[in-house]
Amino acid sequence: MTNREKLVQEVEMLPDSMVETVLEFVQSLKQNDLPEGVNPKVWEAYLASEQEREEVYRRLADS
């Protein structure tokens, strides 16, 4: 099992009250790694879109 799979498994077992905290933490990590000139709000919107349309992105990647 990959670390990504382990992480997903752990997150799926969290109570809803903790999921938001973990999401905010992960997003804060990603914001620290943004390339220069990337607007964090735009990046957040992209990530939200990616999460909402996960299956669409997966199908595109698989095609």
Backbone bond lengths (Angstrom), bond angles and torsions (degrees), N, CA, C in turn:
res aa  C-N    CA-C-N  psi(-1)  N-CA   C-N-CA  omega(-1)  CA-C   N-CA-C  phi
1 M - - - 1.455 - - 1.542 107.35 -
2 T 1.329 116.03 133.36 1.461 120.16 -179.97 1.524 110.36 -78.01
3 N 1.316 115.52 164.49 1.467 119.51 177.08 1.516 111.24 -61.37
4 R 1.330 116.66 -36.97 1.467 120.36 178.48 1.523 110.34 -61.59
5 E 1.319 116.32 -44.33 1.469 120.71 178.95 1.524 111.18 -64.68
6 K 1.336 116.27 -39.76 1.463 119.98 177.08 1.522 110.94 -63.26
7 L 1.321 115.80 -41.89 1.463 120.53 179.40 1.525 111.11 -62.63
8 V 1.316 115.81 -46.23 1.474 120.26 178.57 1.523 110.15 -59.72
9 Q 1.316 116.17 -43.30 1.460 120.85 179.98 1.534 111.00 -61.22
10 E 1.316 116.49 -44.19 1.464 120.64 179.16 1.528 111.26 -64.62
11 V 1.313 116.57 -43.29 1.472 120.22 -178.96 1.523 110.13 -64.61
12 E 1.321 117.07 -38.70 1.463 120.32 179.78 1.528 112.04 -63.49
13 M 1.315 117.50 -24.89 1.459 120.69 -179.06 1.527 112.54 -88.95
14 L 1.327 117.82 -7.87 1.469 120.76 -179.05 1.524 111.38 -72.64
15 P 1.321 116.93 148.20 1.466 119.13 171.46 1.527 108.75 -68.92
16 D 1.319 116.32 151.28 1.466 121.22 -178.16 1.526 112.74 -52.38
17 S 1.303 116.44 -34.43 1.460 119.83 -177.97 1.528 112.00 -63.37
18 M 1.318 118.02 -26.27 1.460 121.40 -179.15 1.529 112.81 -92.88
19 V 1.316 117.60 -21.67 1.462 121.36 -177.22 1.523 110.76 -60.21
20 E 1.308 117.39 -43.32 1.469 120.82 -179.58 1.528 110.80 -61.85
21 T 1.312 116.98 -40.89 1.466 121.07 178.75 1.523 110.91 -63.13
22 V 1.324 116.65 -43.36 1.463 120.84 179.44 1.528 110.03 -65.72
23 L 1.315 117.09 -41.72 1.463 121.33 178.62 1.525 110.59 -60.39
24 E 1.313 117.36 -46.12 1.462 120.85 178.93 1.531 110.69 -61.04
25 F 1.325 117.19 -40.05 1.460 121.16 178.55 1.524 110.86 -62.36
26 V 1.323 116.49 -48.14 1.464 120.46 -179.30 1.526 110.38 -62.58
27 Q 1.319 116.74 -42.04 1.457 119.85 178.68 1.526 111.25 -63.41
28 S 1.311 117.45 -37.21 1.458 119.74 178.79 1.529 110.33 -66.54
29 L 1.313 117.73 -35.91 1.459 120.99 176.06 1.522 110.70 -63.40
30 K 1.303 116.12 -42.63 1.456 120.70 -178.72 1.520 111.10 -67.48
31 Q 1.312 117.80 -36.59 1.461 120.84 -179.40 1.521 111.03 -65.54
32 N 1.313 117.43 -31.91 1.463 120.60 178.96 1.521 111.38 -70.54
33 D 1.315 117.99 -20.42 1.462 122.10 -178.09 1.525 113.37 -102.13
34 L 1.319 117.70 7.40 1.459 119.90 -178.41 1.521 110.76 -66.35
35 P 1.325 116.14 139.21 1.466 118.91 175.16 1.534 110.50 -63.46
36 E 1.294 115.57 155.11 1.463 120.51 179.94 1.522 109.67 -58.76
37 G 1.308 116.59 136.11 1.459 122.19 177.49 1.516 114.47 91.92
38 V 1.328 118.39 -6.16 1.463 120.69 179.48 1.525 108.42 -87.36
39 N 1.302 115.07 125.86 1.462 121.54 179.96 1.528 108.94 -75.43
40 P 1.340 117.78 120.84 1.476 120.24 -178.52 1.522 113.33 -58.31
41 K 1.330 118.38 -34.35 1.473 119.88 179.85 1.526 110.95 -68.26
42 V 1.327 116.30 -37.91 1.471 120.04 177.09 1.523 109.62 -65.69
43 W 1.324 116.61 -42.07 1.458 121.34 178.84 1.529 110.25 -62.54
44 E 1.325 116.86 -42.66 1.471 120.97 177.77 1.516 110.81 -59.98
45 A 1.339 116.39 -42.62 1.465 120.69 179.48 1.528 110.38 -63.01
46 Y 1.323 115.64 -41.41 1.472 119.08 177.20 1.525 110.71 -61.53
47 L 1.330 116.82 -46.64 1.464 120.24 -179.04 1.524 111.34 -62.14
48 A 1.327 116.47 -38.90 1.464 120.02 177.61 1.521 110.23 -63.29
49 S 1.337 115.86 -42.34 1.455 121.13 178.23 1.520 110.54 -62.72
50 E 1.320 116.11 -43.62 1.461 121.09 179.33 1.530 110.52 -61.10
51 Q 1.318 116.26 -40.93 1.465 120.36 -179.33 1.528 110.69 -68.91
52 E 1.337 117.22 -41.51 1.461 121.02 -178.85 1.529 111.83 -67.66
53 R 1.329 115.33 -32.87 1.463 120.14 -175.09 1.535 111.52 -113.56
54 E 1.307 115.88 35.28 1.464 122.38 -175.57 1.524 112.05 -52.93
55 E 1.325 116.90 -44.67 1.459 119.48 -177.14 1.526 111.43 -66.70
56 V 1.321 117.02 -38.11 1.470 120.39 178.26 1.528 109.99 -62.28
57 Y 1.335 116.64 -47.14 1.460 119.62 178.94 1.532 110.82 -62.46
58 R 1.320 117.47 -38.00 1.459 120.35 179.44 1.516 111.00 -64.93
59 R 1.346 116.68 -43.68 1.455 119.33 178.80 1.520 111.83 -63.57
60 L 1.334 116.29 -39.02 1.471 119.80 177.13 1.526 110.77 -63.72
61 A 1.310 116.68 -42.35 1.471 120.48 -179.45 1.526 110.82 -66.03
62 D 1.322 117.14 -34.36 1.461 121.30 -178.10 1.528 112.67 -78.39
63 S 1.328 116.72 -18.26 1.482 118.28 -176.99 1.503 112.86 -84.26
